[in-house]
Amino acid sequence: MDFGDRELKYRDKQRQATVRLAKTINIATNTQSVVRVMVDAADGTTGIFVPKAGCKRHLLVVPTLDTVQDGMVRVAVLNIEGRREKLPARAALGTWVPT
């Protein structure tokens, strides 16, 4: 896993899926929030969420290993700047790689 480039270079004939938020989320100033994101995988599937690099550098989206529940996984987001921020719905936040 390359945290500098936010890439996971693992290939084993597994598919990757784009991960999106189900609804708009407000993140308060200088906080850590756990958000639920939608993935295209069956319930009980374990995988790795890899965030994509974005223009909002003050929002740190954490790479996460989690199990799918109700079509969603939990991802931690840190807001390190002194202002509130919105994560828009349907914006691609990263990719989901089943393990």
N, CA, C and O of each residue as an XYZ file, in Angstrom:
396
protein
N       0.850     -1.163      0.000
C       0.000      0.000      0.000
C       0.898      1.229      0.000
O       1.801      1.346      0.829
N       0.650      2.136     -0.924
C       1.425      3.360     -1.060
C       0.575      4.517     -0.540
O      -0.312      5.000     -1.244
N       0.844      4.968      0.699
C       0.037      6.023      1.293
C       0.312      7.379      0.663
O      -0.572      8.236      0.661
N       1.504      7.600      0.129
C       1.817      8.866     -0.527
C       0.972      9.090     -1.765
O       0.458     10.188     -1.978
N       0.822      8.051     -2.589
C       0.006      8.148     -3.802
C      -1.416      7.668     -3.584
O      -2.235      7.711     -4.503
N      -1.723      7.204     -2.362
C      -3.039      6.662     -2.040
C      -3.435      5.558     -3.011
O      -4.526      5.582     -3.582
N      -2.553      4.606     -3.190
C      -2.796      3.504     -4.108
C      -2.585      2.176     -3.404
O      -1.727      2.040     -2.532
N      -3.375      1.217     -3.797
C      -3.189     -0.155     -3.366
C      -2.893     -0.959     -4.613
O      -3.753     -1.093     -5.484
N      -1.696     -1.491     -4.709
C      -1.290     -2.220     -5.905
C      -1.352     -3.711     -5.617
O      -0.335     -4.348     -5.344
N      -2.549     -4.251     -5.683
C      -2.775     -5.672     -5.454
C      -3.678     -6.178     -6.564
O      -4.785     -5.672     -6.749
N      -3.218     -7.156     -7.288
C      -3.996     -7.697     -8.398
C      -4.078     -9.209     -8.235
O      -3.055     -9.892     -8.200
N      -5.283     -9.722     -8.138
C      -5.491    -11.160     -8.053
C      -6.805    -11.520     -8.736
O      -7.615    -12.278     -8.203
N      -6.997    -10.961     -9.920
C      -8.215    -11.173    -10.704
C      -9.458    -10.790     -9.908
O     -10.533    -11.353    -10.114
N      -9.307     -9.838     -9.005
C     -10.431     -9.318     -8.240
C     -10.961     -8.082     -8.944
O     -10.224     -7.405     -9.660
N     -12.210     -7.795     -8.748
C     -12.757     -6.585     -9.355
C     -12.661     -5.426     -8.369
O     -12.587     -5.618     -7.155
N     -12.664     -4.233     -8.924
C     -12.657     -3.029     -8.113
C     -13.939     -2.269     -8.402
O     -14.462     -2.327     -9.515
N     -14.441     -1.564     -7.416
C     -15.668     -0.802     -7.587
C     -15.463      0.605     -7.045
O     -14.717      0.808     -6.088
N     -16.130      1.571     -7.662
C     -16.097      2.945     -7.180
C     -16.983      3.062     -5.950
O     -18.064      2.475     -5.903
N     -16.535      3.812     -4.962
C     -17.261      3.983     -3.711
C     -17.823      5.394     -3.662
O     -17.114      6.363     -3.932
N     -19.114      5.505     -3.313
C     -19.776      6.811     -3.254
C     -20.577      6.941     -1.960
O     -21.004      5.944     -1.377
N     -20.772      8.182     -1.521
C     -21.621      8.445     -0.365
C     -23.082      8.320     -0.769
O     -23.450      8.646     -1.897
N     -23.912      7.850      0.152
C     -25.337      7.734     -0.120
C     -26.037      9.081      0.025
O     -27.016      9.344     -0.674
N     -25.556      9.928      0.913
C     -26.149     11.252      1.104
C     -25.059     12.235      1.494
O     -23.955     11.832      1.860
N     -25.365     13.527      1.416
C     -24.409     14.569      1.771
C     -24.143     14.534      3.276
O     -25.068     14.396      4.076
N     -22.885     14.658      3.645
C     -22.471     14.607      5.048
C     -21.789     15.923      5.404
O     -20.920     16.390      4.668
N     -22.179     16.528      6.536
C     -21.493     17.702      7.066
C     -20.465     17.244      8.088
O     -20.781     16.474      8.995
N     -19.237     17.719      7.940
C     -18.165     17.372      8.871
C     -17.751     18.639      9.603
O     -17.375     19.633      8.983
N     -17.824     18.593     10.930
C     -17.512     19.762     11.748
C     -16.011     20.042     11.744
O     -15.206     19.214     11.317
N     -15.663     21.226     12.229
C     -14.279     21.680     12.268
C     -13.440     20.846     13.232
O     -13.886     20.522     14.332
N     -12.219     20.500     12.811
C     -11.241     19.785     13.638
C     -11.821     18.546     14.326
O     -11.663     18.362     15.533
N     -12.488     17.710     13.548
C     -13.095     16.507     14.105
C     -12.763     15.288     13.266
O     -12.263     15.386     12.145
N     -13.059     14.136     13.851
C     -12.966     12.861     13.148
C     -14.373     12.297     13.100
O     -15.039     12.198     14.131
N     -14.834     11.925     11.912
C     -16.173     11.383     11.737
C     -16.088     10.040     11.030
O     -15.213      9.816     10.193
N     -17.000      9.158     11.377
C     -17.113      7.882     10.679
C     -18.332      7.980      9.781
O     -19.448      8.182     10.260
N     -18.121      7.839      8.482
C     -19.217      7.912      7.521
C     -19.423      6.535      6.910
O     -18.502      5.720      6.861
N     -20.637      6.289      6.448
C     -20.953      5.033      5.771
C     -21.022      5.315      4.287
O     -21.706      6.240      3.849
N     -20.308      4.512      3.514
C     -20.287      4.674      2.061
C     -20.826      3.411      1.404
O     -20.662      2.307      1.923
N     -21.472      3.589      0.256
C     -22.059      2.470     -0.474
C     -21.000      1.772     -1.312
O     -20.163      2.422     -1.937
N     -21.041      0.444     -1.321
C     -20.158     -0.352     -2.171
C     -21.002     -1.373     -2.928
O     -22.084     -1.756     -2.482
N     -20.501     -1.799     -4.060
C     -21.195     -2.788     -4.875
C     -20.630     -4.165     -4.557
O     -19.845     -4.724     -5.323
N     -21.048     -4.706     -3.400
C     -20.571     -6.020     -2.960
C     -21.648     -6.654     -2.092
O     -22.479     -5.958     -1.510
N     -21.629     -7.971     -2.011
C     -22.602     -8.700     -1.203
C     -22.311     -8.509      0.284
O     -21.163     -8.302      0.677
N     -23.358     -8.579      1.106
C     -23.183     -8.474      2.552
C     -22.264     -9.579      3.049
O     -22.335    -10.714      2.579
N     -21.403     -9.243      4.000
C     -20.459    -10.201      4.549
C     -19.125    -10.234      3.828
O     -18.198    -10.901      4.287
N     -19.003     -9.524      2.699
C     -17.747     -9.480      1.955
C     -16.760     -8.574      2.676
O     -17.109     -7.458      3.060
N     -15.542     -9.039      2.862
C     -14.489     -8.229      3.475
C     -13.617     -7.653      2.369
O     -13.286     -8.339      1.402
N     -13.251     -6.394      2.520
C     -12.423     -5.757      1.508
C     -11.728     -4.526      2.044
O     -11.860     -4.172      3.216
N     -10.983     -3.879      1.159
C     -10.209     -2.693      1.510
C     -10.751     -1.501      0.735
O     -10.903     -1.561     -0.485
N     -11.044     -0.412      1.456
C     -11.420      0.853      0.831
C     -10.153      1.676      0.669
O      -9.426      1.904      1.635
N      -9.890      2.125     -0.558
C      -8.720      2.951     -0.850
C      -9.220      4.304     -1.347
O      -9.846      4.368     -2.405
N      -8.958      5.400     -0.604
C      -9.443      6.711     -1.023
C      -8.702      7.227     -2.245
O      -7.533      6.906     -2.460
N      -9.402      8.035     -3.048
C      -8.739      8.656     -4.192
C      -8.247     10.036     -3.779
O      -8.817     10.675     -2.895
N      -7.202     10.473     -4.420
C      -6.672     11.811     -4.146
C      -7.684     12.836     -4.634
O      -8.245     12.694     -5.721
N      -7.915     13.856     -3.840
C      -8.898     14.866     -4.205
C      -8.355     16.263     -4.029
O      -7.213     16.459     -3.614
N      -9.191     17.233     -4.352
C      -8.775     18.627     -4.239
C      -8.910     19.136     -2.806
O      -8.335     20.171     -2.470
N      -9.651     18.439     -1.964
C      -9.839     18.866     -0.578
C      -8.781     18.205      0.294
O      -9.041     17.192      0.945
N      -7.597     18.780      0.301
C      -6.459     18.181      1.000
C      -6.604     18.222      2.520
O      -5.928     17.470      3.222
N      -7.479     19.091      3.038
C      -7.656     19.175      4.486
C      -8.581     18.081      5.017
O      -8.705     17.920      6.231
N      -9.231     17.327      4.131
C     -10.033     16.180      4.538
C      -9.213     14.918      4.318
O      -8.874     14.584      3.183
N      -8.899     14.226      5.385
C      -8.115     13.005      5.290
C      -9.061     11.815      5.375
O      -9.654     11.557      6.423
N      -9.198     11.094      4.267
C     -10.032      9.899      4.223
C      -9.104      8.706      4.424
O      -8.130      8.539      3.690
N      -9.404      7.890      5.407
C      -8.509      6.829      5.852
C      -8.730      5.544      5.049
O      -9.875      5.129      4.870
N      -7.648      4.900      4.556
C      -7.803      3.561      3.967
C      -8.313      2.609      5.050
O      -7.823      2.625      6.179
N      -9.298      1.782      4.699
C     -10.001      0.999      5.707
C     -10.214     -0.439      5.261
O     -10.534     -0.690      4.099
N     -10.039     -1.379      6.174
C     -10.405     -2.778      5.973
C     -11.690     -3.007      6.755
O     -11.716     -2.819      7.971
N     -12.773     -3.416      6.060
C     -14.067     -3.556      6.721
C     -14.898     -4.628      6.025
O     -14.559     -5.082      4.932
N     -15.983     -5.022      6.670
C     -16.928     -5.995      6.131
C     -18.204     -5.270      5.732
O     -18.674     -4.393      6.457
N     -18.764     -5.629      4.586
C     -19.970     -4.983      4.064
C     -21.177     -5.376      4.909
O     -21.400     -6.558      5.173
N     -21.956     -4.376      5.332
C     -23.214     -4.585      6.039
C     -24.257     -3.694      5.395
O     -24.080     -2.477      5.345
N     -25.336     -4.272      4.904
C     -26.415     -3.544      4.226
C     -25.897     -2.764      3.025
O     -26.416     -1.688      2.728
N     -24.894     -3.277      2.331
C     -24.354     -2.627      1.143
C     -23.460     -1.438      1.432
O     -23.125     -0.678      0.524
N     -23.063     -1.267      2.702
C     -22.241     -0.121      3.086
C     -21.078     -0.555      3.966
O     -21.132     -1.593      4.626
N     -20.013      0.268      3.963
C     -18.878      0.084      4.866
C     -18.616      1.398      5.589
O     -19.010      2.466      5.121
N     -17.945      1.308      6.737
C     -17.625      2.492      7.533
C     -16.228      2.987      7.195
O     -15.287      2.199      7.092
N     -16.098      4.311      7.021
C     -14.815      4.929      6.685
C     -14.626      6.155      7.578
O     -15.550      6.950      7.745
N     -13.436      6.307      8.150
C     -13.129      7.465      8.990
C     -12.649      8.624      8.122
O     -11.856      8.438      7.199
N     -13.147      9.835      8.436
C     -12.753     11.055      7.733
C     -12.331     12.079      8.781
O     -13.066     12.337      9.734
N     -11.140     12.663      8.601
C     -10.627     13.679      9.515
C     -10.665     15.035      8.830
O     -10.184     15.180      7.706
N     -11.236     16.032      9.503
C     -11.241     17.404      9.004
C     -10.228     18.178      9.834
O     -10.470     18.455     11.008
N      -9.087     18.531      9.230
C      -8.007     19.156      9.998
C      -7.916     20.663      9.794
O      -6.991     21.299     10.300
N      -8.852     21.235      9.067
C      -8.827     22.676      8.838
C      -9.909     23.341      9.674
O     -10.862     22.687     10.095
N      -9.766     24.622      9.911
C     -10.667     25.356     10.779
C     -11.963     25.799     10.136
O     -12.357     26.954     10.296
N     -12.640     24.922      9.413
C     -13.950     25.263      8.850
C     -14.761     23.991      8.633
O     -14.211     22.895      8.525
N     -16.086     24.160      8.572
C     -16.968     23.027      8.292
C     -16.861     22.658      6.824
O     -16.550     23.501      5.983
N     -17.116     21.417      6.525
C     -16.993     20.937      5.148
C     -18.111     19.953      4.852
O     -18.588     19.243      5.738
N     -18.521     19.923      3.591
C     -19.527     18.966      3.141
C     -18.876     17.941      2.231
O     -18.094     18.288      1.345
N     -19.205     16.679      2.455
C     -18.843     15.631      1.507
C     -20.073     15.413      0.638
O     -21.109     14.989      1.150
N     -19.994     15.687     -0.650
C     -21.183     15.592     -1.496
C     -21.595     14.151     -1.757
O     -20.757     13.251     -1.825
N     -22.894     13.951     -1.899
C     -23.412     12.633     -2.261
C     -23.046     12.324     -3.709
O     -22.915     13.227     -4.535
N     -22.885     11.052     -3.999
C     -22.615     10.545     -5.344
C     -21.262     10.968     -5.900
O     -20.990     10.726     -7.076
N     -20.416     11.584     -5.107
C     -19.057     11.896     -5.560
C     -18.174     10.691     -5.258
O     -18.272     10.101     -4.182
N     -17.324     10.329     -6.190
C     -16.457      9.164     -6.006
C     -15.408      9.468     -4.940
O     -14.633     10.415     -5.079
N     -15.383      8.670     -3.881
C     -14.430      8.870     -2.792
C     -13.236      7.938     -2.878
O     -12.205      8.190     -2.254
N     -13.364      6.866     -3.643
C     -12.269      5.910     -3.741
C     -12.730      4.625     -4.386
O     -13.742      4.594     -5.086
N     -11.974      3.553     -4.145
C     -12.318      2.255     -4.719
C     -12.397      1.205     -3.616
O     -11.779      1.342     -2.560
N     -13.167      0.159     -3.881
C     -13.355     -0.962     -2.968
C     -12.755     -2.194     -3.611
O     -13.123     -2.557     -4.728
N     -11.833     -2.841     -2.913
C     -11.167     -4.034     -3.431
C     -11.486     -5.200     -2.500
O     -11.028     -5.202     -1.357
N     -12.260     -6.197     -2.950
C     -12.536     -7.362     -2.096
C     -11.251     -8.133     -1.807
O     -10.374     -8.231     -2.665
N     -11.142     -8.685     -0.584
C      -9.952     -9.466     -0.232
C     -10.267    -10.940     -0.191
O      -9.385    -11.752      0.089
